[in-house]
């Protein structure tokens, strides 16, 4: 596909020529696609909720898998300050070093933290291929069954080595959950709802993490080895409900379209919508729009392999989604994940540290609710950039307080850490899922999201190596001073976001394809208008473009197929 700029180097409108596509799709088919695109852009938020309420329910139910993962992934980190776990697996240290008299060596903390990340990378790579080959539902059901078996290793582990092995194996199905839930939320809902339901994924993480904090704190008084085994046992509670939800969930219509099963895609859309306001013809129009977008992407990148993610315009899209996920940790969020240990090294008692950790983790839920309000007012790019910059400022303050040795400074650090988590979960945390779901092309979405999460897991492994050493009293022992390191990291990320992070709000997937293909700068995505349905003589299947051309004169980019 080539671009011909009629005037200037600063286009305000991107127009695509559909003439070549008309060799594959007839006029009526493209007209139906244009109608579905116009309906999706023009529908109000209230009407979108009413029309797609079933899709909302299914998306939220399937995202419940992240509650399970959020619980599982974080529970091991909470054990680093758990008295019974430390007595069973820790090494003795003077009480002046740890009030429990034991610590988990930094190298074993790294192994435990990185075990699930290593397994997650394997699971993500498998899922990126298997979800396209066999369908998301089959892959998800298989992952749930596998996780059910792997949990046994965690519950009955008798050494740190066995726990590491359990973390690696459990990480494989967790990697599957991470990709499929986000992709599903981005594919079953219209433009107006995508931001809310992809951000909801972060809330599910938060619910799981908060449950983990509560269960671990409640298990501390138990005077036996079940004090640390019980939190692992609870992982089995939601296996059966989740299996049932996935079994009955409608298949993604985008996956059906990519596999040529158009009638099934229409049937799925009818299951996901309200029949009172959504007809069979509406379903046909929507499928036509999906086919049209799929054909546009095939002209740019015919393949759907991992290598295709790094070719032509998809290279830029892959870079963005990988960085967006990696920046979750580069922002300093990893200090929050080690909340209990961070607070203990700052000088707070074990019991108070676990109590503050629950407040800290509640910010995942409160912050996500706040993000929904921000999404309705601001664009994704604005929220992410401002959130990253704010985290950098807060981390500078936390790092500076690490040099102040007073009780007031200690409690201020605890309060700032809670505030830091709120900022993260009102901006970076939820908006990350929205951006990766919208930025990737529809044909490569499973693999793009898998690669983005792999970037996160690689960064998580790096952080899993250095953060325990930053905080451990038997290693680097930086304590709160480590905030300075992460403040600088978040500052650099803010600069990256300004120059590379595009605005995806209110854009259909076809429009995003054209913006990336035309190499529109990230800061101009919001102001550039796109006409997806036009012909070589500049006529259009969409009446909106005529008004745009009249308003903007001849400042148009014309893309020929």
FIGUTI-641357 format. One record per residue (C-alpha): x, y, z. Coordinates in pm, 1 decimal. Layout:
<nodes>
((X, Y, Z))
...
</nodes>
This chain:
<nodes>
((0.0, 0.0, 0.0))
((151.6, 337.4, -98.0))
((75.0, 686.2, 22.7))
((43.2, 993.1, -196.8))
((29.9, 1323.2, -9.1))
((-154.8, 1574.9, -218.6))
((-52.5, 1884.4, -23.6))
((212.4, 1946.8, 238.9))
((372.4, 1717.3, 491.1))
((117.5, 1770.1, 766.2))
((-197.6, 1579.0, 670.8))
((-520.4, 1637.3, 857.8))
((-716.1, 1360.9, 686.6))
((-611.4, 1008.2, 590.9))
((-818.3, 859.7, 306.6))
((-795.0, 500.8, 183.5))
((-879.1, 385.3, -167.7))
((-1105.3, 79.4, -163.2))
((-1092.7, 10.7, -539.3))
((-861.4, -290.3, -509.9))
((-1067.9, -433.3, -226.1))
((-1373.5, -415.2, -450.1))
((-1215.0, -699.8, -645.6))
((-1270.9, -914.3, -336.9))
((-1566.5, -740.8, -169.9))
((-1867.9, -611.5, -362.3))
((-2005.5, -257.4, -329.1))
((-2289.8, -359.6, -99.3))
((-2048.7, -541.5, 132.8))
((-1829.5, -232.5, 169.0))
((-2140.9, -17.2, 211.7))
((-2257.0, -246.5, 496.2))
((-1911.5, -219.1, 654.8))
((-1923.3, 160.6, 631.9))
((-2265.2, 164.7, 797.9))
((-2143.3, -51.5, 1086.3))
((-1839.4, 174.7, 1128.8))
((-2058.6, 486.6, 1135.1))
((-2301.9, 327.2, 1383.2))
((-2016.6, 229.5, 1614.1))
((-1871.0, 580.4, 1612.1))
((-2205.2, 757.6, 1657.8))
((-2360.6, 547.0, 1932.6))
((-2373.6, 710.0, 2277.5))
((-2214.4, 551.4, 2583.9))
((-2557.7, 486.4, 2736.2))
((-2687.2, 317.6, 2421.6))
((-2365.3, 117.5, 2390.1))
((-2418.6, -22.1, 2739.5))
((-2778.7, -112.1, 2657.6))
((-2700.8, -268.1, 2319.0))
((-2389.1, -460.0, 2428.5))
((-2476.0, -548.0, 2787.7))
((-2425.8, -920.9, 2723.0))
((-2079.5, -854.7, 2582.0))
((-2000.5, -652.7, 2894.5))
((-2108.7, -939.3, 3120.6))
((-1910.1, -1201.2, 2928.2))
((-1600.9, -982.4, 2909.8))
((-1610.6, -909.0, 3282.7))
((-1671.9, -1274.6, 3366.7))
((-1382.3, -1396.1, 3153.0))
((-1152.4, -1127.9, 3296.0))
((-1217.3, -1295.5, 3631.8))
((-927.7, -1524.4, 3541.7))
((-704.4, -1230.3, 3627.1))
((-842.2, -1233.0, 3983.9))
((-699.2, -1581.3, 4010.7))
((-369.9, -1480.0, 3853.3))
((-339.7, -1159.3, 4056.8))
((-383.0, -1365.1, 4373.3))
((-143.4, -1639.8, 4268.8))
((139.9, -1423.9, 4137.2))
((153.0, -1188.4, 4436.8))
((96.2, -1433.9, 4721.7))
((454.9, -1562.8, 4707.8))
((592.7, -1210.2, 4751.7))
((382.7, -1163.6, 5067.1))
((553.3, -1465.5, 5225.4))
((888.7, -1287.8, 5246.2))
((763.9, -1127.0, 5567.5))
((545.5, -1420.0, 5683.8))
((676.1, -1560.0, 6018.8))
((587.8, -1930.1, 5963.8))
((711.0, -1928.6, 5604.5))
((1036.3, -1766.7, 5717.2))
((1080.8, -2025.5, 5993.0))
((1026.9, -2308.3, 5741.9))
((1236.6, -2180.9, 5450.3))
((1442.5, -1886.1, 5581.9))
((1794.1, -1856.9, 5719.2))
((1863.1, -1731.6, 6074.3))
((1974.4, -1370.3, 6116.5))
((2015.8, -1146.6, 6423.2))
((1695.3, -985.4, 6551.2))
((1857.3, -651.1, 6477.7))
((1837.5, -743.5, 6108.2))
((1484.3, -890.8, 6111.9))
((1232.3, -897.5, 6395.7))
((1131.4, -1249.1, 6283.5))
((1486.4, -1379.5, 6322.0))
((1481.6, -1524.5, 5969.0))
((1503.2, -1396.4, 5612.0))
((1468.5, -1552.1, 5268.3))
((1806.5, -1495.7, 5096.7))
((1793.2, -1243.8, 4812.5))
((1896.1, -1504.7, 4553.9))
((1602.8, -1729.7, 4651.2))
((1366.2, -1433.0, 4648.4))
((1483.9, -1364.4, 4294.7))
((1431.1, -1728.1, 4196.2))
((1080.3, -1737.9, 4344.4))
((980.5, -1405.6, 4190.4))
((1130.9, -1493.6, 3852.6))
((995.4, -1848.4, 3842.0))
((645.0, -1742.0, 3744.9))
((787.3, -1489.3, 3498.1))
((996.0, -1758.9, 3325.8))
((694.8, -1987.5, 3306.8))
((482.7, -1695.8, 3189.7))
((712.9, -1635.0, 2892.0))
((671.3, -1999.6, 2788.4))
((294.4, -1975.8, 2827.3))
((276.9, -1651.3, 2631.3))
((476.3, -1793.1, 2339.3))
((258.0, -2103.0, 2331.4))
((-61.0, -1900.1, 2352.9))
((35.7, -1661.6, 2072.7))
((52.8, -1960.9, 1838.9))
((-213.3, -2190.2, 1989.3))
((-488.7, -1926.3, 2023.8))
((-473.7, -1853.4, 1650.2))
((-447.2, -2221.0, 1561.0))
((-707.7, -2379.9, 1791.0))
((-909.8, -2083.2, 1915.4))
((-892.8, -1891.4, 2245.5))
((-1153.7, -2103.7, 2425.0))
((-976.2, -2436.1, 2381.6))
((-645.1, -2285.5, 2490.2))
((-802.0, -2122.1, 2796.3))
((-977.1, -2442.0, 2907.0))
((-654.7, -2640.6, 2868.8))
((-466.3, -2382.0, 3075.3))
((-720.1, -2403.6, 3358.8))
((-689.0, -2783.4, 3376.1))
((-307.7, -2760.4, 3376.0))
((-306.5, -2499.3, 3653.6))
((-530.8, -2718.2, 3868.9))
((-263.7, -2988.3, 3861.0))
((33.7, -2754.6, 3910.2))
((-112.1, -2601.9, 4229.3))
((-46.1, -2933.7, 4407.4))
((328.2, -2862.7, 4388.6))
((286.4, -2528.5, 4566.7))
((67.8, -2668.4, 4844.3))
((292.9, -2963.8, 4927.4))
((633.6, -2806.7, 4858.4))
((902.8, -2908.6, 5108.2))
((1189.5, -2695.4, 4980.0))
((1251.1, -2361.8, 4813.5))
((1361.5, -2548.2, 4500.2))
((1025.4, -2725.4, 4479.7))
((845.7, -2392.9, 4524.7))
((1047.9, -2241.8, 4240.2))
((953.8, -2535.6, 4016.3))
((587.7, -2486.5, 4109.6))
((609.3, -2117.5, 4025.7))
((760.5, -2193.8, 3683.0))
((491.2, -2450.0, 3597.3))
((204.5, -2233.8, 3725.4))
((346.5, -1943.5, 3526.8))
((271.0, -2123.6, 3197.8))
((-111.8, -2112.4, 3230.4))
((-87.8, -1767.8, 3390.0))
((81.3, -1651.9, 3070.6))
((-220.7, -1776.7, 2876.5))
((-464.5, -1588.0, 3101.3))
((-269.9, -1263.4, 3061.8))
((-317.0, -1253.3, 2684.7))
((-658.7, -1403.5, 2622.6))
((-856.9, -1191.6, 2868.2))
((-724.4, -861.8, 2732.4))
((-771.2, -968.5, 2370.4))
((-1127.6, -1084.4, 2441.3))
((-1223.5, -756.4, 2609.0))
((-1087.1, -557.2, 2314.8))
((-1266.0, -771.5, 2054.1))
((-1621.2, -818.7, 2182.9))
((-1698.1, -456.8, 2274.1))
((-1752.5, -141.2, 2063.7))
((-1528.7, 167.1, 2067.2))
((-1715.0, 342.2, 2350.6))
((-1676.4, 44.9, 2587.2))
((-1326.9, -79.8, 2498.1))
((-1148.1, 153.2, 2737.0))
((-1363.6, 61.0, 3035.4))
((-1354.4, -315.3, 2985.5))
((-984.3, -341.9, 2903.8))
((-912.8, -122.9, 3209.7))
((-1135.2, -357.9, 3411.6))
((-863.6, -621.2, 3364.0))
((-648.3, -415.5, 3602.7))
((-929.6, -411.5, 3859.2))
((-941.7, -792.3, 3845.7))
((-569.7, -800.2, 3915.6))
((-634.6, -569.3, 4210.2))
((-911.7, -786.2, 4352.7))
((-681.5, -1088.8, 4338.0))
((-393.5, -900.7, 4497.5))
((-617.9, -762.2, 4773.2))
((-755.7, -1110.9, 4842.1))
((-399.8, -1238.0, 4861.8))
((-307.2, -969.2, 5116.1))
((-612.7, -1047.1, 5328.7))
((-566.0, -1423.8, 5320.8))
((-194.8, -1405.6, 5404.6))
((-258.3, -1162.6, 5693.3))
((-541.8, -1383.7, 5826.5))
((-317.1, -1690.7, 5810.8))
((-39.1, -1540.6, 6025.4))
((-193.6, -1645.1, 6364.1))
((-217.2, -2013.0, 6255.5))
((46.2, -2200.6, 6455.3))
((138.8, -2467.4, 6201.6))
((280.7, -2510.9, 5851.6))
((-73.5, -2463.7, 5716.8))
((-21.7, -2097.8, 5797.6))
((161.0, -2065.1, 5463.8))
((10.5, -2365.7, 5283.3))
((-351.0, -2246.5, 5321.1))
((-311.9, -1942.2, 5092.1))
((-195.9, -2181.4, 4818.0))
((-491.7, -2416.2, 4879.5))
((-738.5, -2132.2, 4824.3))
((-621.4, -2109.8, 4462.5))
((-839.3, -2411.9, 4384.8))
((-1157.9, -2228.8, 4488.5))
((-1222.0, -2053.1, 4157.4))
((-1099.3, -2322.9, 3916.8))
((-1442.6, -2481.8, 3857.9))
((-1639.7, -2152.4, 3826.1))
((-1382.2, -2019.2, 3581.3))
((-1391.3, -2338.6, 3374.7))
((-1771.1, -2315.2, 3347.7))
((-1756.0, -1947.2, 3244.8))
((-1502.7, -2015.3, 2969.3))
((-1694.9, -2321.5, 2847.3))
((-2012.9, -2120.6, 2784.7))
((-1851.1, -1790.6, 2675.5))
((-1910.0, -1685.3, 2311.6))
((-1607.2, -1717.6, 2083.5))
((-1444.5, -1392.8, 1971.3))
((-1615.4, -1283.4, 1644.8))
((-1284.3, -1140.6, 1519.0))
((-1120.5, -1484.2, 1547.4))
((-1411.5, -1640.8, 1357.0))
((-1381.5, -1377.7, 1082.2))
((-1006.9, -1434.6, 1049.3))
((-1082.3, -1803.4, 999.9))
((-1354.0, -1742.6, 738.8))
((-1644.9, -1852.3, 961.1))
((-1865.8, -1552.4, 889.4))
((-2204.3, -1704.9, 974.2))
((-2073.5, -1820.4, 1311.1))
((-1937.0, -1469.6, 1369.0))
((-2288.4, -1328.6, 1306.8))
((-2436.7, -1582.0, 1550.4))
((-2177.3, -1486.4, 1811.8))
((-2256.1, -1117.0, 1769.9))
((-2625.6, -1193.5, 1828.4))
((-2528.0, -1370.9, 2152.7))
((-2321.6, -1070.1, 2261.3))
((-2587.7, -804.8, 2192.9))
((-2941.2, -706.0, 2287.8))
((-3184.8, -838.2, 2020.6))
((-3428.2, -557.3, 2104.0))
((-3195.6, -301.2, 1944.4))
((-2955.5, -516.2, 1740.8))
((-3085.4, -703.7, 1435.6))
((-2941.2, -978.6, 1218.7))
((-2867.9, -712.7, 955.6))
((-2668.3, -517.1, 1214.6))
((-2468.1, -834.1, 1277.3))
((-2405.6, -874.0, 902.7))
((-2289.8, -512.0, 883.1))
((-2050.8, -559.4, 1175.5))
((-1904.8, -875.5, 1024.8))
((-1862.1, -685.7, 696.2))
((-1664.6, -417.2, 885.3))
((-1446.6, -686.1, 1045.3))
((-1382.4, -848.1, 706.0))
((-1298.6, -508.0, 553.9))
((-1048.8, -432.4, 834.5))
((-900.5, -780.3, 802.0))
((-852.6, -732.9, 425.7))
((-686.8, -394.5, 481.9))
((-440.1, -554.3, 721.1))
((-374.1, -846.1, 486.1))
((-268.5, -599.4, 216.1))
((-10.9, -457.7, 457.5))
((94.6, -785.9, 624.2))
((-38.0, -1110.4, 484.1))
((122.7, -1335.5, 746.5))
((32.1, -1386.3, 1112.0))
((359.7, -1520.4, 1253.0))
((570.5, -1370.0, 1530.9))
((813.9, -1243.5, 1265.3))
((531.2, -1046.4, 1103.4))
((500.1, -847.1, 1426.2))
((836.1, -690.0, 1341.6))
((771.5, -615.2, 975.8))
((671.9, -284.8, 815.2))
((416.5, -82.0, 1016.2))
((364.4, -363.6, 1267.1))
((720.8, -309.0, 1390.1))
((621.4, 27.3, 1533.2))
((302.6, -113.0, 1684.4))
((490.5, -401.2, 1844.8))
((753.5, -165.4, 1987.3))
((481.0, 49.7, 2145.8))
((286.6, -235.2, 2308.3))
((606.3, -395.4, 2438.5))
((725.6, -67.2, 2586.6))
((384.5, 13.6, 2736.3))
((391.0, -312.1, 2931.5))
((762.7, -290.2, 3021.5))
((710.3, 64.4, 3149.7))
((469.0, -67.2, 3410.1))
((778.3, -189.7, 3594.6))
((1016.1, 82.6, 3479.5))
((777.4, 325.9, 3650.1))
((880.9, 193.0, 3992.9))
((565.7, -14.3, 4039.5))
((779.6, -309.0, 4145.9))
((838.4, -138.8, 4483.4))
((462.3, -167.3, 4540.9))
((476.8, -539.2, 4456.3))
((734.3, -581.5, 4733.9))
((521.0, -366.3, 4965.8))
((557.0, -568.8, 5286.2))
((934.0, -597.3, 5262.2))
((971.6, -235.3, 5151.9))
((771.7, -112.5, 5452.1))
((964.3, -341.5, 5689.3))
((1301.0, -216.2, 5563.9))
((1169.6, 137.5, 5608.5))
((1126.9, 55.7, 5979.3))
((758.4, -42.4, 6010.3))
((664.4, -345.9, 6224.1))
((553.4, -674.3, 6064.6))
((187.3, -651.5, 6173.3))
((153.1, -287.7, 6067.2))
((335.9, -361.7, 5740.7))
((80.5, -630.8, 5649.5))
((-208.0, -398.0, 5745.5))
((-65.9, -114.7, 5533.8))
((-9.5, -364.6, 5253.1))
((-384.3, -431.0, 5243.7))
((-452.3, -57.5, 5217.0))
((-178.2, -38.3, 4955.1))
((-334.7, -314.0, 4745.7))
((-686.3, -171.8, 4779.2))
((-560.8, 109.0, 4554.8))
((-577.2, -135.3, 4263.0))
((-955.9, -128.4, 4293.4))
((-1001.7, 234.7, 4395.8))
((-755.6, 353.4, 4132.5))
((-923.4, 156.4, 3852.9))
((-1260.1, 312.0, 3940.1))
((-1091.1, 652.1, 3923.3))
((-942.6, 560.3, 3583.8))
((-1293.1, 503.8, 3444.6))
((-1374.0, 863.7, 3527.5))
((-1050.6, 981.0, 3364.1))
((-1114.3, 770.0, 3052.2))
((-1447.3, 945.4, 3000.2))
((-1272.5, 1286.1, 2996.4))
((-914.4, 1242.3, 2876.0))
((-735.7, 1038.9, 2608.9))
((-524.5, 732.1, 2677.6))
((-200.9, 911.9, 2584.3))
((-270.9, 1201.7, 2823.0))
((-356.5, 976.2, 3117.4))
((-52.2, 753.9, 3065.6))
((196.9, 1040.4, 3021.5))
((70.3, 1241.3, 3320.5))
((56.3, 928.4, 3537.0))
((414.5, 836.9, 3454.3))
((539.9, 1189.5, 3524.8))
((353.3, 1201.7, 3857.5))
((501.3, 868.8, 3966.9))
((848.5, 1001.9, 3892.6))
((788.9, 1302.2, 4119.3))
((650.8, 1090.0, 4406.7))
((943.9, 848.4, 4381.3))
((1192.9, 1138.2, 4405.9))
((1027.8, 1235.9, 4735.8))
((1027.7, 876.3, 4868.1))
((1394.9, 838.1, 4776.8))
((1483.5, 1164.5, 4947.5))
((1302.7, 1062.0, 5266.9))
((1520.1, 749.6, 5274.6))
((1799.9, 973.8, 5401.5))
((1585.0, 1105.4, 5690.0))
((1596.4, 882.4, 5997.8))
((1282.9, 967.5, 6192.5))
((950.0, 805.0, 6273.7))
((765.8, 1079.0, 6087.1))
((966.3, 1008.7, 5771.6))
((888.5, 636.3, 5798.2))
((511.6, 691.0, 5811.1))
((533.2, 953.1, 5536.7))
((703.3, 695.0, 5314.5))
((419.4, 449.7, 5387.9))
((159.4, 712.6, 5296.8))
((343.3, 812.3, 4978.6))
((370.3, 448.1, 4873.2))
((-9.2, 419.7, 4902.6))
((-46.7, 740.6, 4701.1))
((199.6, 607.2, 4443.9))
((-10.9, 293.5, 4400.8))
((-325.4, 504.1, 4356.8))
((-159.7, 708.7, 4081.4))
((-37.8, 391.1, 3913.0))
((-379.7, 227.1, 3920.5))
((-562.4, 537.8, 3804.1))
((-333.4, 572.7, 3502.9))
((-58.8, 330.7, 3396.9))
((-211.2, 10.6, 3533.7))
((-552.1, 10.6, 3359.5))
((-462.2, 225.2, 3057.1))
((-183.3, -20.1, 2971.4))
((-439.9, -290.2, 2890.5))
((-645.5, -45.3, 2685.8))
((-342.9, 64.1, 2482.4))
((-210.9, -283.1, 2404.9))
((-559.1, -402.4, 2307.3))
((-612.6, -108.3, 2071.2))
((-262.7, -50.9, 1931.4))
((-200.5, -402.3, 1799.0))
((-347.0, -500.8, 1459.8))
((-643.8, -739.2, 1469.2))
((-464.0, -1013.4, 1273.9))
((-161.4, -1008.1, 1503.1))
((-336.5, -918.3, 1827.8))
((-276.4, -1247.0, 2012.3))
((92.6, -1245.3, 1923.5))
((136.1, -870.2, 1983.9))
((-18.3, -894.1, 2329.5))
((192.6, -1203.0, 2399.4))
((509.8, -1015.1, 2298.3))
((410.4, -714.9, 2508.8))
((360.0, -934.8, 2811.4))
((690.2, -1113.2, 2741.8))
((858.6, -771.7, 2753.2))
((691.6, -722.7, 3092.3))
((806.9, -1064.9, 3213.3))
((1166.1, -1001.8, 3101.0))
((1158.2, -670.2, 3284.8))
((1001.4, -850.2, 3580.2))
((1291.5, -1097.1, 3586.0))
((1539.4, -808.4, 3587.2))
((1347.6, -637.3, 3867.8))
((1317.6, -969.2, 4048.3))
((1695.6, -981.8, 4056.6))
((1773.9, -623.0, 4158.0))
((1476.1, -515.9, 4374.3))
((1522.8, -783.8, 4646.0))
((1888.7, -681.0, 4663.4))
((1789.1, -313.4, 4687.3))
((1562.1, -390.3, 4983.3))
((1728.2, -686.7, 5156.8))
((1916.0, -595.1, 5477.5))
((2168.6, -868.4, 5393.8))
((2239.5, -730.8, 5043.0))
((2248.5, -371.5, 4906.9))
((2012.8, -247.2, 5180.5))
((1903.8, 69.6, 4993.8))
((1558.9, 70.6, 5153.1))
((1356.5, 380.4, 5064.8))
((1658.5, 531.8, 4887.7))
((1583.1, 295.8, 4596.9))
((1305.2, 540.8, 4507.7))
((1567.3, 769.2, 4350.4))
((1670.1, 497.5, 4104.1))
((1310.7, 436.4, 3995.5))
((1230.1, 808.6, 3986.2))
((1497.4, 855.8, 3719.4))
((1365.6, 552.3, 3531.1))
((1007.4, 687.2, 3534.6))
((1130.9, 1026.2, 3416.3))
((1295.4, 872.1, 3109.2))
((977.0, 675.5, 3040.9))
((775.5, 1000.3, 3045.4))
((994.2, 1136.7, 2766.5))
((945.4, 818.2, 2564.3))
((567.4, 839.4, 2607.7))
((551.9, 1191.2, 2465.9))
((734.5, 1101.1, 2144.8))
((609.5, 745.2, 2081.0))
((274.7, 683.4, 2251.8))
((-23.4, 742.4, 2015.4))
((-378.5, 843.9, 2106.3))
((-619.8, 556.1, 2030.4))
((-936.1, 698.1, 2184.8))
((-1247.6, 688.4, 1960.0))
((-1059.8, 505.8, 1682.8))
((-1185.7, 192.3, 1507.3))
((-928.1, -75.3, 1433.4))
((-944.1, 9.4, 1062.9))
((-868.5, 374.6, 1133.1))
((-574.1, 281.5, 1354.3))
((-439.2, 59.7, 1075.6))
((-438.0, 358.3, 839.0))
((-282.1, 598.2, 1088.4))
((6.6, 360.9, 1152.6))
((44.9, 279.2, 784.4))
((72.2, 648.2, 699.5))
((337.2, 694.3, 974.2))
((137.2, 967.0, 1148.1))
((342.6, 1097.0, 1448.8))
((218.3, 986.9, 1789.2))
((126.1, 1341.6, 1897.0))
((-91.5, 1389.4, 1583.0))
((-307.2, 1077.3, 1612.2))
((-585.8, 1264.9, 1791.1))
((-608.2, 1549.8, 1539.6))
((-578.1, 1347.0, 1216.1))
((-908.8, 1249.8, 1054.1))
((-942.4, 915.3, 877.3))
((-1175.4, 798.9, 597.9))
((-1167.5, 422.7, 575.4))
((-1436.2, 384.8, 307.9))
((-1359.0, 570.6, -15.9))
((-1278.1, 502.5, -382.8))
((-1019.4, 621.9, -633.8))
((-1236.6, 913.1, -751.3))
((-1251.3, 1036.1, -387.4))
((-1616.3, 936.4, -349.6))
((-1703.0, 770.4, -23.6))
((-1934.4, 512.2, 125.3))
((-1941.3, 727.3, 438.1))
((-2114.8, 1067.1, 429.0))
((-1890.3, 1200.9, 707.2))
((-1584.3, 1233.0, 484.9))
((-1751.0, 1475.7, 245.8))
((-1795.9, 1726.6, 526.4))
((-1438.3, 1671.4, 641.6))
((-1297.3, 1735.6, 293.9))
((-1504.2, 2051.3, 255.2))
((-1389.6, 2175.2, 594.2))
((-1020.6, 2091.5, 545.0))
((-985.0, 2168.8, 175.4))
((-735.6, 1948.2, -9.3))
((-508.6, 1867.9, 287.1))
((-565.8, 1494.6, 245.2))
((-351.3, 1181.5, 243.9))
((-480.9, 938.4, -19.9))
((-381.1, 574.9, 28.1))
((-409.2, 353.1, -278.5))
((-461.8, -21.6, -258.5))
</nodes>
